[in-house]
């Protein structure tokens, strides 16, 4: 679960807030960037990721081994 991974990173970094998240949507992930953003924003409510900037890269390479995946590429924590 993406939100669990983000939460674990926040905990490891002793961060109260996540500033930015970057994900890559595989070409066959069956979700658009707009739809993913809506789900992310809803899931982030009440978590350290609430209000974080979300950068979404959408792949068009259907032969990529991760073409069906949603990959967490980076998480930027807010410095205290």
PDB file of N, CA, C and O in Angstrom:
ATOM      1  N   UNK A   1       0.843  -1.187   0.000  1.00  0.00           N
ATOM      2  CA  UNK A   1       0.000   0.000   0.000  1.00  0.00           C
ATOM      3  C   UNK A   1       0.887   1.249   0.000  1.00  0.00           C
ATOM      4  O   UNK A   1       1.772   1.408   0.840  1.00  0.00           O
ATOM      5  N   UNK A   2       0.625   2.102  -0.944  1.00  0.00           N
ATOM      6  CA  UNK A   2       1.436   3.303  -1.137  1.00  0.00           C
ATOM      7  C   UNK A   2       1.446   4.199   0.100  1.00  0.00           C
ATOM      8  O   UNK A   2       2.506   4.677   0.503  1.00  0.00           O
ATOM      9  N   UNK A   3       0.294   4.430   0.701  1.00  0.00           N
ATOM     10  CA  UNK A   3       0.237   5.316   1.866  1.00  0.00           C
ATOM     11  C   UNK A   3       1.008   4.728   3.046  1.00  0.00           C
ATOM     12  O   UNK A   3       1.593   5.474   3.830  1.00  0.00           O
ATOM     13  N   UNK A   4       1.016   3.414   3.181  1.00  0.00           N
ATOM     14  CA  UNK A   4       1.793   2.790   4.255  1.00  0.00           C
ATOM     15  C   UNK A   4       3.286   3.001   4.033  1.00  0.00           C
ATOM     16  O   UNK A   4       4.024   3.273   4.980  1.00  0.00           O
ATOM     17  N   UNK A   5       3.735   2.878   2.781  1.00  0.00           N
ATOM     18  CA  UNK A   5       5.146   3.111   2.465  1.00  0.00           C
ATOM     19  C   UNK A   5       5.528   4.558   2.768  1.00  0.00           C
ATOM     20  O   UNK A   5       6.587   4.822   3.338  1.00  0.00           O
ATOM     21  N   UNK A   6       4.667   5.485   2.385  1.00  0.00           N
ATOM     22  CA  UNK A   6       4.945   6.906   2.627  1.00  0.00           C
ATOM     23  C   UNK A   6       4.981   7.193   4.123  1.00  0.00           C
ATOM     24  O   UNK A   6       5.845   7.925   4.604  1.00  0.00           O
ATOM     25  N   UNK A   7       4.044   6.613   4.845  1.00  0.00           N
ATOM     26  CA  UNK A   7       4.016   6.780   6.300  1.00  0.00           C
ATOM     27  C   UNK A   7       5.257   6.217   6.968  1.00  0.00           C
ATOM     28  O   UNK A   7       5.783   6.810   7.910  1.00  0.00           O
ATOM     29  N   UNK A   8       5.730   5.071   6.483  1.00  0.00           N
ATOM     30  CA  UNK A   8       6.936   4.458   7.037  1.00  0.00           C
ATOM     31  C   UNK A   8       8.157   5.350   6.788  1.00  0.00           C
ATOM     32  O   UNK A   8       9.023   5.481   7.652  1.00  0.00           O
ATOM     33  N   UNK A   9       8.216   5.957   5.609  1.00  0.00           N
ATOM     34  CA  UNK A   9       9.328   6.855   5.297  1.00  0.00           C
ATOM     35  C   UNK A   9       9.286   8.077   6.211  1.00  0.00           C
ATOM     36  O   UNK A   9      10.320   8.514   6.716  1.00  0.00           O
ATOM     37  N   UNK A  10       8.093   8.627   6.424  1.00  0.00           N
ATOM     38  CA  UNK A  10       7.951   9.773   7.327  1.00  0.00           C
ATOM     39  C   UNK A  10       8.422   9.401   8.728  1.00  0.00           C
ATOM     40  O   UNK A  10       9.110  10.180   9.388  1.00  0.00           O
ATOM     41  N   UNK A  11       8.051   8.219   9.170  1.00  0.00           N
ATOM     42  CA  UNK A  11       8.449   7.755  10.507  1.00  0.00           C
ATOM     43  C   UNK A  11       9.964   7.576  10.585  1.00  0.00           C
ATOM     44  O   UNK A  11      10.587   8.008  11.555  1.00  0.00           O
ATOM     45  N   UNK A  12      10.563   6.944   9.572  1.00  0.00           N
ATOM     46  CA  UNK A  12      12.008   6.730   9.548  1.00  0.00           C
ATOM     47  C   UNK A  12      12.774   8.046   9.573  1.00  0.00           C
ATOM     48  O   UNK A  12      13.847   8.137  10.170  1.00  0.00           O
ATOM     49  N   UNK A  13      12.221   9.058   8.925  1.00  0.00           N
ATOM     50  CA  UNK A  13      12.877  10.359   8.830  1.00  0.00           C
ATOM     51  C   UNK A  13      12.481  11.293   9.974  1.00  0.00           C
ATOM     52  O   UNK A  13      12.926  12.440  10.019  1.00  0.00           O
ATOM     53  N   UNK A  14      11.646  10.807  10.899  1.00  0.00           N
ATOM     54  CA  UNK A  14      11.129  11.620  12.000  1.00  0.00           C
ATOM     55  C   UNK A  14      10.475  12.895  11.484  1.00  0.00           C
ATOM     56  O   UNK A  14      10.647  13.969  12.061  1.00  0.00           O
ATOM     57  N   UNK A  15       9.728  12.768  10.397  1.00  0.00           N
ATOM     58  CA  UNK A  15       9.072  13.912   9.764  1.00  0.00           C
ATOM     59  C   UNK A  15       7.590  13.929  10.126  1.00  0.00           C
ATOM     60  O   UNK A  15       6.920  12.897  10.119  1.00  0.00           O
ATOM     61  N   UNK A  16       7.103  15.108  10.437  1.00  0.00           N
ATOM     62  CA  UNK A  16       5.679  15.263  10.704  1.00  0.00           C
ATOM     63  C   UNK A  16       4.894  15.474   9.415  1.00  0.00           C
ATOM     64  O   UNK A  16       3.678  15.293   9.369  1.00  0.00           O
ATOM     65  N   UNK A  17       5.624  15.864   8.366  1.00  0.00           N
ATOM     66  CA  UNK A  17       4.932  16.197   7.127  1.00  0.00           C
ATOM     67  C   UNK A  17       5.762  15.780   5.922  1.00  0.00           C
ATOM     68  O   UNK A  17       6.988  15.888   5.914  1.00  0.00           O
ATOM     69  N   UNK A  18       5.054  15.300   4.906  1.00  0.00           N
ATOM     70  CA  UNK A  18       5.650  14.975   3.617  1.00  0.00           C
ATOM     71  C   UNK A  18       5.433  16.172   2.701  1.00  0.00           C
ATOM     72  O   UNK A  18       4.306  16.648   2.560  1.00  0.00           O
ATOM     73  N   UNK A  19       6.494  16.657   2.083  1.00  0.00           N
ATOM     74  CA  UNK A  19       6.392  17.826   1.201  1.00  0.00           C
ATOM     75  C   UNK A  19       5.990  17.430  -0.218  1.00  0.00           C
ATOM     76  O   UNK A  19       5.202  18.123  -0.861  1.00  0.00           O
ATOM     77  N   UNK A  20       6.537  16.305  -0.707  1.00  0.00           N
ATOM     78  CA  UNK A  20       6.263  15.907  -2.083  1.00  0.00           C
ATOM     79  C   UNK A  20       6.400  14.404  -2.251  1.00  0.00           C
ATOM     80  O   UNK A  20       7.183  13.749  -1.563  1.00  0.00           O
ATOM     81  N   UNK A  21       5.621  13.879  -3.182  1.00  0.00           N
ATOM     82  CA  UNK A  21       5.655  12.458  -3.528  1.00  0.00           C
ATOM     83  C   UNK A  21       5.715  12.369  -5.049  1.00  0.00           C
ATOM     84  O   UNK A  21       4.997  13.078  -5.754  1.00  0.00           O
ATOM     85  N   UNK A  22       6.582  11.489  -5.541  1.00  0.00           N
ATOM     86  CA  UNK A  22       6.653  11.268  -6.983  1.00  0.00           C
ATOM     87  C   UNK A  22       6.355   9.804  -7.255  1.00  0.00           C
ATOM     88  O   UNK A  22       6.958   8.913  -6.657  1.00  0.00           O
ATOM     89  N   UNK A  23       5.410   9.563  -8.174  1.00  0.00           N
ATOM     90  CA  UNK A  23       5.051   8.208  -8.550  1.00  0.00           C
ATOM     91  C   UNK A  23       5.121   8.053 -10.061  1.00  0.00           C
ATOM     92  O   UNK A  23       5.064   9.027 -10.811  1.00  0.00           O
ATOM     93  N   UNK A  24       5.246   6.809 -10.483  1.00  0.00           N
ATOM     94  CA  UNK A  24       5.225   6.487 -11.905  1.00  0.00           C
ATOM     95  C   UNK A  24       4.100   5.493 -12.135  1.00  0.00           C
ATOM     96  O   UNK A  24       4.051   4.432 -11.513  1.00  0.00           O
ATOM     97  N   UNK A  25       3.201   5.853 -13.034  1.00  0.00           N
ATOM     98  CA  UNK A  25       2.106   4.959 -13.406  1.00  0.00           C
ATOM     99  C   UNK A  25       2.524   4.187 -14.640  1.00  0.00           C
ATOM    100  O   UNK A  25       2.876   4.778 -15.660  1.00  0.00           O
ATOM    101  N   UNK A  26       2.486   2.882 -14.550  1.00  0.00           N
ATOM    102  CA  UNK A  26       2.812   2.058 -15.697  1.00  0.00           C
ATOM    103  C   UNK A  26       1.773   2.235 -16.802  1.00  0.00           C
ATOM    104  O   UNK A  26       0.633   2.617 -16.537  1.00  0.00           O
ATOM    105  N   UNK A  27       2.172   1.956 -18.030  1.00  0.00           N
ATOM    106  CA  UNK A  27       1.293   2.132 -19.186  1.00  0.00           C
ATOM    107  C   UNK A  27       0.028   1.271 -19.090  1.00  0.00           C
ATOM    108  O   UNK A  27      -1.002   1.614 -19.670  1.00  0.00           O
ATOM    109  N   UNK A  28       0.106   0.166 -18.367  1.00  0.00           N
ATOM    110  CA  UNK A  28      -1.039  -0.736 -18.230  1.00  0.00           C
ATOM    111  C   UNK A  28      -1.611  -0.729 -16.813  1.00  0.00           C
ATOM    112  O   UNK A  28      -2.261  -1.691 -16.407  1.00  0.00           O
ATOM    113  N   UNK A  29      -1.379   0.329 -16.070  1.00  0.00           N
ATOM    114  CA  UNK A  29      -1.817   0.402 -14.672  1.00  0.00           C
ATOM    115  C   UNK A  29      -3.320   0.600 -14.537  1.00  0.00           C
ATOM    116  O   UNK A  29      -3.859   0.473 -13.438  1.00  0.00           O
ATOM    117  N   UNK A  30      -3.997   0.903 -15.617  1.00  0.00           N
ATOM    118  CA  UNK A  30      -5.459   1.041 -15.643  1.00  0.00           C
ATOM    119  C   UNK A  30      -5.977   2.141 -14.719  1.00  0.00           C
ATOM    120  O   UNK A  30      -7.057   2.020 -14.141  1.00  0.00           O
ATOM    121  N   UNK A  31      -5.208   3.200 -14.589  1.00  0.00           N
ATOM    122  CA  UNK A  31      -5.665   4.368 -13.842  1.00  0.00           C
ATOM    123  C   UNK A  31      -5.018   5.597 -14.473  1.00  0.00           C
ATOM    124  O   UNK A  31      -3.832   5.592 -14.806  1.00  0.00           O
ATOM    125  N   UNK A  32      -5.800   6.624 -14.627  1.00  0.00           N
ATOM    126  CA  UNK A  32      -5.253   7.855 -15.203  1.00  0.00           C
ATOM    127  C   UNK A  32      -4.566   8.665 -14.103  1.00  0.00           C
ATOM    128  O   UNK A  32      -4.775   8.432 -12.913  1.00  0.00           O
ATOM    129  N   UNK A  33      -3.754   9.607 -14.527  1.00  0.00           N
ATOM    130  CA  UNK A  33      -3.104  10.489 -13.570  1.00  0.00           C
ATOM    131  C   UNK A  33      -4.104  11.280 -12.751  1.00  0.00           C
ATOM    132  O   UNK A  33      -3.920  11.469 -11.549  1.00  0.00           O
ATOM    133  N   UNK A  34      -5.175  11.746 -13.408  1.00  0.00           N
ATOM    134  CA  UNK A  34      -6.218  12.522 -12.719  1.00  0.00           C
ATOM    135  C   UNK A  34      -6.914  11.656 -11.673  1.00  0.00           C
ATOM    136  O   UNK A  34      -7.124  12.094 -10.542  1.00  0.00           O
ATOM    137  N   UNK A  35      -7.267  10.449 -12.042  1.00  0.00           N
ATOM    138  CA  UNK A  35      -7.962   9.539 -11.124  1.00  0.00           C
ATOM    139  C   UNK A  35      -7.040   9.161  -9.958  1.00  0.00           C
ATOM    140  O   UNK A  35      -7.475   9.102  -8.808  1.00  0.00           O
ATOM    141  N   UNK A  36      -5.764   8.906 -10.269  1.00  0.00           N
ATOM    142  CA  UNK A  36      -4.818   8.575  -9.208  1.00  0.00           C
ATOM    143  C   UNK A  36      -4.697   9.734  -8.227  1.00  0.00           C
ATOM    144  O   UNK A  36      -4.687   9.522  -7.015  1.00  0.00           O
ATOM    145  N   UNK A  37      -4.604  10.958  -8.743  1.00  0.00           N
ATOM    146  CA  UNK A  37      -4.488  12.140  -7.885  1.00  0.00           C
ATOM    147  C   UNK A  37      -5.677  12.236  -6.932  1.00  0.00           C
ATOM    148  O   UNK A  37      -5.503  12.516  -5.746  1.00  0.00           O
ATOM    149  N   UNK A  38      -6.885  12.005  -7.449  1.00  0.00           N
ATOM    150  CA  UNK A  38      -8.085  12.049  -6.600  1.00  0.00           C
ATOM    151  C   UNK A  38      -7.994  11.028  -5.479  1.00  0.00           C
ATOM    152  O   UNK A  38      -8.279  11.346  -4.324  1.00  0.00           O
ATOM    153  N   UNK A  39      -7.599   9.806  -5.809  1.00  0.00           N
ATOM    154  CA  UNK A  39      -7.480   8.760  -4.790  1.00  0.00           C
ATOM    155  C   UNK A  39      -6.383   9.091  -3.782  1.00  0.00           C
ATOM    156  O   UNK A  39      -6.559   8.884  -2.582  1.00  0.00           O
ATOM    157  N   UNK A  40      -5.263   9.600  -4.261  1.00  0.00           N
ATOM    158  CA  UNK A  40      -4.167   9.957  -3.366  1.00  0.00           C
ATOM    159  C   UNK A  40      -4.604  11.027  -2.376  1.00  0.00           C
ATOM    160  O   UNK A  40      -4.367  10.902  -1.174  1.00  0.00           O
ATOM    161  N   UNK A  41      -5.242  12.077  -2.881  1.00  0.00           N
ATOM    162  CA  UNK A  41      -5.664  13.173  -2.011  1.00  0.00           C
ATOM    163  C   UNK A  41      -6.651  12.692  -0.955  1.00  0.00           C
ATOM    164  O   UNK A  41      -6.586  13.134   0.192  1.00  0.00           O
ATOM    165  N   UNK A  42      -7.562  11.795  -1.319  1.00  0.00           N
ATOM    166  CA  UNK A  42      -8.511  11.256  -0.349  1.00  0.00           C
ATOM    167  C   UNK A  42      -7.799  10.388   0.689  1.00  0.00           C
ATOM    168  O   UNK A  42      -8.084  10.486   1.882  1.00  0.00           O
ATOM    169  N   UNK A  43      -6.873   9.538   0.236  1.00  0.00           N
ATOM    170  CA  UNK A  43      -6.168   8.630   1.146  1.00  0.00           C
ATOM    171  C   UNK A  43      -5.207   9.380   2.065  1.00  0.00           C
ATOM    172  O   UNK A  43      -4.906   8.908   3.161  1.00  0.00           O
ATOM    173  N   UNK A  44      -4.723  10.545   1.629  1.00  0.00           N
ATOM    174  CA  UNK A  44      -3.737  11.299   2.403  1.00  0.00           C
ATOM    175  C   UNK A  44      -4.343  12.089   3.554  1.00  0.00           C
ATOM    176  O   UNK A  44      -3.616  12.524   4.447  1.00  0.00           O
ATOM    177  N   UNK A  45      -5.649  12.282   3.553  1.00  0.00           N
ATOM    178  CA  UNK A  45      -6.290  13.073   4.611  1.00  0.00           C
ATOM    179  C   UNK A  45      -5.968  12.464   5.976  1.00  0.00           C
ATOM    180  O   UNK A  45      -6.181  11.275   6.212  1.00  0.00           O
ATOM    181  N   UNK A  46      -5.452  13.308   6.862  1.00  0.00           N
ATOM    182  CA  UNK A  46      -5.118  12.868   8.215  1.00  0.00           C
ATOM    183  C   UNK A  46      -3.775  12.167   8.346  1.00  0.00           C
ATOM    184  O   UNK A  46      -3.436  11.673   9.421  1.00  0.00           O
ATOM    185  N   UNK A  47      -3.003  12.118   7.255  1.00  0.00           N
ATOM    186  CA  UNK A  47      -1.683  11.487   7.288  1.00  0.00           C
ATOM    187  C   UNK A  47      -0.613  12.559   7.070  1.00  0.00           C
ATOM    188  O   UNK A  47      -0.935  13.696   6.724  1.00  0.00           O
ATOM    189  N   UNK A  48       0.657  12.201   7.273  1.00  0.00           N
ATOM    190  CA  UNK A  48       1.717  13.173   7.001  1.00  0.00           C
ATOM    191  C   UNK A  48       1.758  13.635   5.532  1.00  0.00           C
ATOM    192  O   UNK A  48       2.358  14.667   5.230  1.00  0.00           O
ATOM    193  N   UNK A  49       1.131  12.887   4.629  1.00  0.00           N
ATOM    194  CA  UNK A  49       1.138  13.231   3.203  1.00  0.00           C
ATOM    195  C   UNK A  49       0.018  14.193   2.809  1.00  0.00           C
ATOM    196  O   UNK A  49      -0.059  14.612   1.654  1.00  0.00           O
ATOM    197  N   UNK A  50      -0.848  14.545   3.755  1.00  0.00           N
ATOM    198  CA  UNK A  50      -1.942  15.469   3.429  1.00  0.00           C
ATOM    199  C   UNK A  50      -1.360  16.803   2.970  1.00  0.00           C
ATOM    200  O   UNK A  50      -0.555  17.407   3.677  1.00  0.00           O
ATOM    201  N   UNK A  51      -1.757  17.251   1.813  1.00  0.00           N
ATOM    202  CA  UNK A  51      -1.294  18.511   1.264  1.00  0.00           C
ATOM    203  C   UNK A  51       0.036  18.428   0.527  1.00  0.00           C
ATOM    204  O   UNK A  51       0.542  19.443   0.047  1.00  0.00           O
ATOM    205  N   UNK A  52       0.605  17.234   0.433  1.00  0.00           N
ATOM    206  CA  UNK A  52       1.887  17.080  -0.266  1.00  0.00           C
ATOM    207  C   UNK A  52       1.721  17.328  -1.758  1.00  0.00           C
ATOM    208  O   UNK A  52       0.668  17.049  -2.332  1.00  0.00           O
ATOM    209  N   UNK A  53       2.773  17.856  -2.382  1.00  0.00           N
ATOM    210  CA  UNK A  53       2.781  17.995  -3.836  1.00  0.00           C
ATOM    211  C   UNK A  53       2.913  16.588  -4.425  1.00  0.00           C
ATOM    212  O   UNK A  53       3.746  15.798  -3.980  1.00  0.00           O
ATOM    213  N   UNK A  54       2.099  16.288  -5.411  1.00  0.00           N
ATOM    214  CA  UNK A  54       2.130  14.973  -6.042  1.00  0.00           C
ATOM    215  C   UNK A  54       2.572  15.123  -7.484  1.00  0.00           C
ATOM    216  O   UNK A  54       1.898  15.767  -8.288  1.00  0.00           O
ATOM    217  N   UNK A  55       3.709  14.525  -7.806  1.00  0.00           N
ATOM    218  CA  UNK A  55       4.223  14.514  -9.170  1.00  0.00           C
ATOM    219  C   UNK A  55       3.963  13.131  -9.752  1.00  0.00           C
ATOM    220  O   UNK A  55       4.369  12.119  -9.181  1.00  0.00           O
ATOM    221  N   UNK A  56       3.284  13.096 -10.891  1.00  0.00           N
ATOM    222  CA  UNK A  56       2.908  11.827 -11.514  1.00  0.00           C
ATOM    223  C   UNK A  56       3.558  11.731 -12.885  1.00  0.00           C
ATOM    224  O   UNK A  56       3.365  12.600 -13.735  1.00  0.00           O
ATOM    225  N   UNK A  57       4.321  10.683 -13.095  1.00  0.00           N
ATOM    226  CA  UNK A  57       4.868  10.368 -14.412  1.00  0.00           C
ATOM    227  C   UNK A  57       4.048   9.209 -14.967  1.00  0.00           C
ATOM    228  O   UNK A  57       3.847   8.203 -14.286  1.00  0.00           O
ATOM    229  N   UNK A  58       3.582   9.348 -16.182  1.00  0.00           N
ATOM    230  CA  UNK A  58       2.792   8.288 -16.806  1.00  0.00           C
ATOM    231  C   UNK A  58       3.614   7.683 -17.931  1.00  0.00           C
ATOM    232  O   UNK A  58       3.963   8.366 -18.893  1.00  0.00           O
ATOM    233  N   UNK A  59       3.919   6.412 -17.807  1.00  0.00           N
ATOM    234  CA  UNK A  59       4.698   5.711 -18.819  1.00  0.00           C
ATOM    235  C   UNK A  59       3.802   5.290 -19.981  1.00  0.00           C
ATOM    236  O   UNK A  59       2.613   5.025 -19.802  1.00  0.00           O
ATOM    237  N   UNK A  60       4.383   5.234 -21.150  1.00  0.00           N
ATOM    238  CA  UNK A  60       3.664   4.745 -22.330  1.00  0.00           C
ATOM    239  C   UNK A  60       4.266   3.440 -22.839  1.00  0.00           C
ATOM    240  O   UNK A  60       3.824   2.903 -23.855  1.00  0.00           O
ATOM    241  N   UNK A  61       5.274   2.932 -22.134  1.00  0.00           N
ATOM    242  CA  UNK A  61       5.988   1.727 -22.556  1.00  0.00           C
ATOM    243  C   UNK A  61       5.275   0.469 -22.050  1.00  0.00           C
ATOM    244  O   UNK A  61       5.456   0.058 -20.903  1.00  0.00           O
ATOM    245  N   UNK A  62       4.473  -0.126 -22.913  1.00  0.00           N
ATOM    246  CA  UNK A  62       3.712  -1.317 -22.523  1.00  0.00           C
ATOM    247  C   UNK A  62       4.599  -2.545 -22.338  1.00  0.00           C
ATOM    248  O   UNK A  62       4.153  -3.535 -21.759  1.00  0.00           O
ATOM    249  N   UNK A  63       5.836  -2.507 -22.813  1.00  0.00           N
ATOM    250  CA  UNK A  63       6.738  -3.649 -22.663  1.00  0.00           C
ATOM    251  C   UNK A  63       7.590  -3.555 -21.395  1.00  0.00           C
ATOM    252  O   UNK A  63       8.333  -4.483 -21.075  1.00  0.00           O
ATOM    253  N   UNK A  64       7.485  -2.453 -20.685  1.00  0.00           N
ATOM    254  CA  UNK A  64       8.216  -2.280 -19.427  1.00  0.00           C
ATOM    255  C   UNK A  64       7.770  -3.368 -18.447  1.00  0.00           C
ATOM    256  O   UNK A  64       6.575  -3.644 -18.347  1.00  0.00           O
ATOM    257  N   UNK A  65       8.709  -3.993 -17.719  1.00  0.00           N
ATOM    258  CA  UNK A  65       8.329  -5.026 -16.754  1.00  0.00           C
ATOM    259  C   UNK A  65       7.384  -4.515 -15.657  1.00  0.00           C
ATOM    260  O   UNK A  65       6.703  -5.309 -15.007  1.00  0.00           O
ATOM    261  N   UNK A  66       7.342  -3.204 -15.453  1.00  0.00           N
ATOM    262  CA  UNK A  66       6.470  -2.605 -14.443  1.00  0.00           C
ATOM    263  C   UNK A  66       5.279  -1.892 -15.071  1.00  0.00           C
ATOM    264  O   UNK A  66       4.708  -0.986 -14.464  1.00  0.00           O
ATOM    265  N   UNK A  67       4.904  -2.291 -16.270  1.00  0.00           N
ATOM    266  CA  UNK A  67       3.841  -1.603 -17.006  1.00  0.00           C
ATOM    267  C   UNK A  67       2.494  -1.639 -16.286  1.00  0.00           C
ATOM    268  O   UNK A  67       1.649  -0.778 -16.528  1.00  0.00           O
ATOM    269  N   UNK A  68       2.279  -2.611 -15.412  1.00  0.00           N
ATOM    270  CA  UNK A  68       1.002  -2.706 -14.692  1.00  0.00           C
ATOM    271  C   UNK A  68       1.075  -2.107 -13.298  1.00  0.00           C
ATOM    272  O   UNK A  68       0.097  -2.152 -12.553  1.00  0.00           O
ATOM    273  N   UNK A  69       2.202  -1.556 -12.945  1.00  0.00           N
ATOM    274  CA  UNK A  69       2.435  -1.117 -11.573  1.00  0.00           C
ATOM    275  C   UNK A  69       2.311   0.391 -11.382  1.00  0.00           C
ATOM    276  O   UNK A  69       2.377   1.181 -12.324  1.00  0.00           O
ATOM    277  N   UNK A  70       2.129   0.742 -10.123  1.00  0.00           N
ATOM    278  CA  UNK A  70       2.244   2.123  -9.666  1.00  0.00           C
ATOM    279  C   UNK A  70       3.464   2.136  -8.761  1.00  0.00           C
ATOM    280  O   UNK A  70       3.465   1.523  -7.694  1.00  0.00           O
ATOM    281  N   UNK A  71       4.503   2.840  -9.194  1.00  0.00           N
ATOM    282  CA  UNK A  71       5.773   2.803  -8.484  1.00  0.00           C
ATOM    283  C   UNK A  71       6.024   4.104  -7.726  1.00  0.00           C
ATOM    284  O   UNK A  71       5.900   5.198  -8.277  1.00  0.00           O
ATOM    285  N   UNK A  72       6.376   3.962  -6.468  1.00  0.00           N
ATOM    286  CA  UNK A  72       6.781   5.108  -5.657  1.00  0.00           C
ATOM    287  C   UNK A  72       8.228   5.416  -6.009  1.00  0.00           C
ATOM    288  O   UNK A  72       9.114   4.598  -5.759  1.00  0.00           O
ATOM    289  N   UNK A  73       8.479   6.594  -6.590  1.00  0.00           N
ATOM    290  CA  UNK A  73       9.832   6.938  -7.004  1.00  0.00           C
ATOM    291  C   UNK A  73      10.581   7.753  -5.965  1.00  0.00           C
ATOM    292  O   UNK A  73      11.778   7.546  -5.766  1.00  0.00           O
ATOM    293  N   UNK A  74       9.899   8.674  -5.302  1.00  0.00           N
ATOM    294  CA  UNK A  74      10.584   9.452  -4.273  1.00  0.00           C
ATOM    295  C   UNK A  74       9.574  10.083  -3.321  1.00  0.00           C
ATOM    296  O   UNK A  74       8.408  10.299  -3.652  1.00  0.00           O
ATOM    297  N   UNK A  75      10.077  10.367  -2.126  1.00  0.00           N
ATOM    298  CA  UNK A  75       9.305  11.042  -1.092  1.00  0.00           C
ATOM    299  C   UNK A  75      10.207  12.105  -0.491  1.00  0.00           C
ATOM    300  O   UNK A  75      11.301  11.806  -0.014  1.00  0.00           O
ATOM    301  N   UNK A  76       9.748  13.338  -0.516  1.00  0.00           N
ATOM    302  CA  UNK A  76      10.500  14.439   0.094  1.00  0.00           C
ATOM    303  C   UNK A  76       9.816  14.824   1.404  1.00  0.00           C
ATOM    304  O   UNK A  76       8.628  15.143   1.434  1.00  0.00           O
ATOM    305  N   UNK A  77      10.591  14.788   2.477  1.00  0.00           N
ATOM    306  CA  UNK A  77      10.032  15.163   3.780  1.00  0.00           C
ATOM    307  C   UNK A  77      10.287  16.638   4.020  1.00  0.00           C
ATOM    308  O   UNK A  77      11.238  17.219   3.497  1.00  0.00           O
ATOM    309  N   UNK A  78       9.423  17.225   4.816  1.00  0.00           N
ATOM    310  CA  UNK A  78       9.590  18.637   5.168  1.00  0.00           C
ATOM    311  C   UNK A  78      10.502  18.719   6.378  1.00  0.00           C
ATOM    312  O   UNK A  78      10.284  18.064   7.398  1.00  0.00           O
ATOM    313  N   UNK A  79      11.521  19.535   6.235  1.00  0.00           N
ATOM    314  CA  UNK A  79      12.469  19.725   7.330  1.00  0.00           C
ATOM    315  C   UNK A  79      11.805  20.535   8.446  1.00  0.00           C
ATOM    316  O   UNK A  79      11.035  21.460   8.189  1.00  0.00           O
ATOM    317  N   UNK A  80      12.116  20.173   9.667  1.00  0.00           N
ATOM    318  CA  UNK A  80      11.542  20.902  10.796  1.00  0.00           C
ATOM    319  C   UNK A  80      12.359  22.121  11.113  1.00  0.00           C
ATOM    320  O   UNK A  80      12.028  22.862  12.038  1.00  0.00           O
TER     321      UNK A  80
END
